[in-house]
Structures are given as structure tokens and as C-alpha cells.
């Protein structure tokens, strides 16, 4: 529902955005529903991108472009940091960068406004 509501607000802007990047795939699917209700087309009028690569993203129509993150690896790293904290292994702040994968599917494209 939050993706649905946010998309409604964004699509009332002038000029209207040509793309929306959502916090997660479920929000993107809600946004896609709102886009359709406004008689706009994905990706012809608006590109949509989610984050997570949940299974339903591939089943969407059109399939959702998304960012795939290694959820198992994130969980492992979080558990490791928690154990270090519990064991009082005080470590200085450490930046951890985990690579993600951009999965291009049917919900992104070039809008007519992008060509001008």
C-alpha cells in the first residue's frame, strides 16, 4: 500500500518523473498497480525499479527490474557482528560493502521524454 500511495503522489508532480526507484519490490508492485490505474504504461510511460528480487518480481507483468542482494550473506555478516558484540570483541567501525546485482527486466525502458 505504501508504494501505491507514494506512486500516486509522485505521478501528480509536474513534470511527472520518468522513473521510480522503490525501497523494495513489494512497494514497486504497489506502485505498478497505481500507475496502471492512472492509465499509464510500464515501461512506455514510466520505468519502475525495485530492490530485493523477491520471487513475485519475475511474475509481475511486466517482470520487475530490481536489485538483487545476497540475503544469506547479509544474514551471516549480521550474525557475525552480533556475536562479536556479545563476546565483547570491540572493533572500530568497519565499512562493509556487499556487492549487489542489477537485474534488468521488462519494467524499465526509454520513455518518449528521455529522447528529447
Residue, then its C-alpha position, 0 to 999 in steps of 0.5 A: x500500500x505504501x508504494x501505491x500511495x507514494x506512486x500516486x503522489x509522485x505521478x501528480x508532480x509536474x513534470x511527472x518523473x520518468x522513473x521510480x526507484x522503490x525501497x523494495x519490490x513489494x512497494x514497486x508492485x504497489x506502485x505498478x498497480x497505481x500507475x496502471x490505474x492512472x492509465x499509464x504504461x510500464x515501461x512506455x510511460x514510466x520505468x519502475x525499479x525495485x530492490x530485493x528480487x523477491x520471487x513475485x518480481x519475475x511474475x509481475x507483468x511486466x517482470x520487475x527490474x530490481x536489485x538483487x542482494x545476497x540475503x544469506x550473506x547479509x544474514x551471516x555478516x549480521x550474525x557475525x557482528x552480533x556475536x562479536x558484540x556479545x563476546x565483547x570483541x570491540x572493533x572500530x567501525x568497519x565499512x562493509x560493502x556487499x556487492x549487489x546485482x542489477x537485474x534488468x527486466x521488462x519494467x524499465x525502458x526509454x520513455x518518449x521524454x528521455x529522447x528529447 
